[in-house]
Every structure is written in C-alpha cells, then in structure tokens.
C-alpha cells in the first residue's frame, strides 16, 4: 500500500438520506473493532474522531429538491479539510459514513491534495445506485442520491465547487460498479457523463474479476491513485441488511471480498469511505461487522 498509517474519520451525517439512523454508522463500525482489526494488519492507526454535523431537528429542510443542502455543504467542506490534512501527512484517510453524500467531502479533500501536486485522481464507486441525480431529476430531493454527479461536476454548485473548482475528478477516470437500480430521469446523466459503469448484468455475464480488472485499470490510467467509495448496499441485503435503500441481487459475500482483495492487490488505493451502514435497520451489527471485514480485505488481509 502507499501509506504507512491509517487515519479514521467519522462522518455521522444523515441529512442526505430519507431514513434516519445512518448517522450512527460510524459508531457501529467502531464497535465492530475497526481500529484493532486494522492494527492487526500492521498499520499504526489514529482515530481523529468525527467531523461536526448539524442535526436535522435543529435546522430547516430548505429546498425540497435538495434537502438540507446548506448543512450538507458545511459538513462536506469540513470533512474535505480533515481528509486533505490526513493524506498530506502521509496517512491513508478511512472515512466512516453516514449517508453517501459525505463522499463529496472525501473526494474534495483527496482531489485538492493531488491538485496541489499537479496530479490526478481516480474514483472507484461501488454501489447499487448510480448516485448521479440532480435536483431536477431527483424524485426525493435526498442529496445522498447525487454525490457522484457532484464529484464529476454535475448538479449542485454548492457541492461541485467545494474548494473552488470543478470537477473534482475527470469522468474518464471514474468507474461505477455494481449498479442495479437507476432512476428513470437519472439514466441520461449516467450515459452522457463519461463515467464508465458496470451493472450487475456485466458482473453476471463476465465475472467479477474481469469487471474489477477493467475498473481498476480505468481509475489508475494516468492518475496518482484512486479513492474508493463503498456503499454497503452494493452487497446483497441478505448479507448486509442494515442499509437504508436495499436492492435484491447484489454482490455475494465472496464477491464483495474478492472486489476488495483485488483493490488491495492493485496497490494504488489512496483513501476510502464506507457509507450507508444503518444500525437501526441492522441485525446484531452484521452490516457494520461486514464493513470492517471488507475494509481489512482492501488493506491487505488475506486468507493465508
């Protein structure tokens, strides 16, 4: 791996989601012994605590087409600074969500760090959903359905231009893997964005190893490395029941581990976020425990 140490950052944000409870995701992942399990792999690990997040009970919803946009922007801006500071110090940021809107902050921090060095980043997005809605296409106004569009420079100016520029990543270096539920009005965004997408049909037909090989080559083509944004709903809900928007037919337990093992083998992972763990909907913290297992696979744990 590129880093000798790991910095854990919690992002307990649920303002972008339609269901409450995902703000407890960072705590659930920590309870699943994330830090000692990473340390067992040989990494020095520092937990930097949580980024400040405003609570929905204390704030007005704002625009119905982009609910809590002001508060989400503030949190993502703060998170961007924490991520940038960690990677600039030579540590790998591991961000714990929270809903998927926090990835805007994660990506903004990595992007600015590399931009200062005149380097490019890649972005590997594993998700059941495309997350490429805009306020005009979204039926819910939930910002957690919009973060990939924002990272690619589409949609909400407040989020696309965190740190003063857009896009944060060239769409040609973005791979979206595992999608199986895309909104009707969102489909043109996915097709026209330049992002390379791999659906569950692609995985069924070609196999996960071939799909991940293509995706990893894409996110590392001319880049200094890539950020991994892993939504737990990419895994089948039989294995990961504690997510807010489950979709049947996702990655199996072994497919999810293989994806992460292949990421670890590739050796170009700069940072990651793991999002959408909702303990309110979970069973005996199974989803958080799986999240930790998968993170360790991406960071070097092997069967033998």
C-alpha positions in Angstrom: 0.0 0.0 0.0 1.0 3.6 -0.5 0.6 4.6 3.2 2.3 3.5 6.4 -0.5 4.6 8.7 -4.3 5.0 8.7 -6.4 7.9 9.9 -10.1 7.1 10.8 -12.5 9.9 10.3 -16.2 9.6 11.3 -18.8 11.4 9.3 -22.1 10.8 11.2 -24.3 12.6 8.6 -27.9 11.5 7.8 -29.1 14.8 6.3 -28.8 13.5 2.8 -30.8 10.3 3.4 -34.6 9.6 3.5 -34.4 7.4 6.6 -33.0 8.2 10.0 -30.3 6.1 11.7 -27.4 6.2 9.3 -25.7 8.9 11.5 -25.0 6.0 13.9 -23.0 4.2 11.3 -19.5 5.4 12.4 -20.2 4.2 15.9 -21.4 0.8 14.7 -18.3 0.3 12.6 -16.1 1.4 15.5 -18.0 -1.0 17.8 -17.1 -3.8 15.3 -13.5 -3.3 16.3 -12.3 -1.4 13.3 -9.2 0.0 14.9 -7.8 -3.2 16.5 -8.5 -5.2 13.3 -6.6 -2.7 11.2 -3.8 -2.6 13.7 -3.6 -6.4 13.5 -2.6 -5.9 9.8 0.5 -4.0 11.0 -0.8 -0.4 10.5 -0.4 2.4 13.0 -4.0 3.7 13.3 -5.2 7.1 14.6 -8.9 7.8 15.2 -9.4 11.5 14.5 -13.0 11.5 15.8 -16.0 12.8 14.0 -16.5 15.8 11.7 -19.0 18.2 13.1 -22.6 17.6 11.8 -25.7 19.6 12.4 -28.8 17.8 13.4 -32.0 17.9 11.2 -34.2 18.6 14.3 -32.4 22.0 14.7 -32.3 23.1 11.1 -34.9 23.9 8.4 -35.1 21.5 5.5 -34.6 24.2 2.9 -35.1 23.5 -0.8 -37.4 20.4 -1.3 -35.3 19.5 -4.4 -32.0 19.3 -2.4 -32.9 18.9 1.3 -30.5 20.3 3.9 -28.1 21.4 1.2 -26.5 24.2 3.3 -25.8 21.9 6.2 -24.5 19.1 4.0 -22.2 21.5 2.2 -20.8 22.8 5.5 -20.1 19.2 6.7 -18.5 18.1 3.4 -16.3 21.2 3.4 -15.1 20.4 7.0 -14.6 16.8 6.0 -12.6 17.8 2.9 -10.2 19.7 5.2 -9.7 16.7 7.6 -9.1 14.3 4.7 -6.7 16.6 3.0 -4.7 17.2 6.2 -4.5 13.4 6.9 -3.3 12.4 3.4 -0.8 15.4 3.3 0.7 14.0 6.5 1.3 10.6 4.7 -1.7 8.8 6.2 -4.5 7.0 4.5 -7.9 8.6 5.3 -10.6 6.0 6.0 -13.9 7.8 6.3 -16.9 6.2 8.0 -20.4 7.3 6.9 -23.0 8.4 7.4 -25.0 8.7 4.2 -23.3 8.7 0.8 -23.4 12.5 0.4 -20.3 12.5 2.7 -18.3 11.2 -0.3 -18.4 14.7 -1.8 -16.2 15.8 1.1 -13.9 12.8 0.9 -13.3 13.2 -2.8 -12.8 17.0 -2.5 -10.1 16.5 0.1 -8.1 14.0 -2.0 -8.6 15.9 -5.2 -7.3 19.2 -3.7 -4.3 17.4 -2.2 -3.3 15.9 -5.6 -4.2 19.1 -7.5 -1.6 21.0 -5.3 0.9 18.4 -6.6 -0.3 18.7 -10.2 -1.6 15.1 -10.1 -4.9 13.5 -11.0 -7.1 11.1 -9.0 -9.2 8.2 -10.0 -12.5 7.3 -8.3 -13.9 3.8 -7.9 -17.6 3.9 -6.8 -19.2 0.6 -5.7 -22.9 1.0 -5.2 -26.4 -0.5 -6.0 -27.4 3.0 -7.3 -25.7 5.4 -9.7 -25.9 8.4 -7.3 -26.0 10.7 -10.4 -29.2 12.5 -9.8 -29.5 16.3 -9.8 -32.2 18.3 -8.1 -34.1 18.4 -11.4 -34.1 14.6 -11.8 -34.5 13.5 -8.2 -37.9 12.4 -7.0 -37.0 12.6 -3.3 -34.6 15.6 -3.0 -32.3 13.4 -1.0 -28.7 14.5 -1.6 -27.3 11.0 -1.0 -28.6 10.2 -4.5 -26.5 13.0 -6.0 -22.8 12.7 -4.8 -21.2 11.0 -7.8 -22.8 13.6 -10.1 -21.3 16.4 -7.8 -17.8 14.8 -7.9 -18.0 14.7 -11.7 -19.0 18.4 -11.8 -22.8 18.0 -12.4 -25.6 19.5 -10.4 -25.4 21.4 -7.2 -22.9 24.3 -7.4 -22.5 24.4 -3.7 -21.2 20.8 -3.7 -19.5 20.7 -7.1 -17.4 23.7 -6.2 -16.2 22.9 -2.7 -12.6 24.2 -2.6 -13.4 26.5 -5.5 -13.2 24.3 -8.6 -15.0 21.5 -10.5 -14.9 18.7 -11.4 -13.0 17.1 -8.7 -12.2 14.1 -10.9 -12.2 13.5 -14.6 -15.1 11.3 -15.6 -12.8 9.2 -17.7 -11.1 8.1 -14.5 -14.4 7.1 -12.7 -15.7 3.6 -12.6 -19.1 2.8 -11.2 -19.5 -0.9 -10.3 -22.5 -3.0 -9.1 -25.4 -0.8 -10.1 -28.8 -2.4 -10.4 -31.3 0.3 -9.6 -31.2 3.6 -11.6 -33.9 6.3 -11.6 -35.6 6.9 -15.0 -34.6 10.6 -15.2 -31.1 9.8 -13.9 -30.3 7.4 -16.7 -29.3 10.1 -19.3 -26.9 11.6 -16.7 -25.2 8.2 -16.3 -25.0 7.6 -20.1 -23.7 11.1 -21.0 -21.4 11.8 -18.1 -18.3 9.9 -19.5 -18.3 7.7 -16.3 -17.7 4.1 -17.1 -20.4 2.0 -15.5 -20.6 -1.8 -14.9 -24.0 -3.1 -13.9 -24.8 -6.4 -12.1 -25.6 -7.8 -15.5 -22.0 -7.1 -16.5 -20.8 -9.0 -13.4 -23.2 -11.9 -14.1 -22.0 -12.2 -17.7 -18.3 -11.6 -17.4 -17.5 -12.3 -13.8 -16.4 -10.0 -11.0 -12.7 -10.5 -11.6 -12.9 -9.3 -15.3 -15.1 -6.3 -14.4 -12.9 -5.2 -11.5 -9.8 -5.5 -13.7 -11.4 -3.1 -16.2 -12.5 -0.7 -13.5 -9.1 -0.7 -11.7 -7.2 0.0 -15.0 -9.6 2.8 -15.7 -9.2 4.6 -12.3 -5.4 4.3 -12.4 -4.9 5.4 -16.1 -2.7 8.5 -15.8 -3.6 9.0 -12.1 -1.6 9.1 -8.9 -4.0 6.5 -7.4 -7.7 6.3 -6.6 -10.3 6.9 -3.9 -12.7 4.0 -3.1 -16.3 5.0 -2.2 -18.0 1.8 -1.0 -21.8 1.9 -0.3 -22.8 -1.2 1.7 -25.9 -1.5 -0.4 -23.8 -2.8 -3.3 -23.8 -6.1 -1.3 -26.9 -8.2 -1.4 -29.2 -7.4 1.5 -29.1 -11.0 2.6 -25.6 -10.3 3.7 -25.9 -6.6 4.5 -29.4 -6.0 5.9 -28.6 -2.7 7.7 -28.8 -0.3 4.8 -31.4 2.4 4.0 -32.0 1.5 0.4 -31.6 -2.2 -0.1 -31.9 -3.8 -3.6 -32.0 -7.5 -4.2 -29.5 -9.2 -6.4 -26.3 -7.6 -5.1 -22.7 -8.8 -4.6 -22.5 -12.1 -2.7 -20.3 -12.3 0.4 -17.4 -13.8 -1.5 -17.8 -11.4 -4.5 -17.6 -8.4 -2.1 -14.4 -9.8 -0.5 -12.9 -10.6 -3.9 -13.6 -7.0 -5.1 -11.8 -5.6 -2.0 -8.9 -8.1 -2.3 -8.4 -7.2 -5.9 -8.3 -3.5 -4.9 -5.6 -4.3 -2.3 -3.6 -6.3 -4.8 -3.6 -3.4 -7.3 -1.6 -1.3 -4.9 -3.0 2.2 -5.9 -5.6 2.9 -3.2 -5.1 6.3 -1.7 -8.2 6.6 0.5 -11.6 5.2 1.1 -15.0 5.9 2.5 -17.5 3.2 3.6 -21.1 4.5 3.9 -24.8 3.8 4.5 -24.5 1.5 7.5 -27.7 2.0 9.4 -27.7 0.2 12.8 -31.5 0.9 13.2 -32.2 -1.5 10.3 -29.4 -3.9 11.0 -29.4 -7.4 12.7 -26.9 -7.8 15.5 -24.5 -5.3 13.9 -23.9 -7.7 11.0 -23.6 -5.0 8.3 -21.0 -3.0 10.3 -19.1 -6.1 11.0 -19.1 -7.0 7.3 -18.0 -3.4 6.5 -14.9 -3.9 8.7 -14.2 -7.3 7.2 -14.3 -5.7 3.7 -12.0 -2.8 4.7 -9.4 -5.2 6.0 -9.5 -7.2 2.8 -8.9 -3.9 0.8 -6.0 -3.1 3.2 -4.1 -6.4 2.9 -5.8 -9.1 4.9 -5.6 -12.5 3.1 -6.9 -16.0 3.7 -3.3 -17.4 4.1 
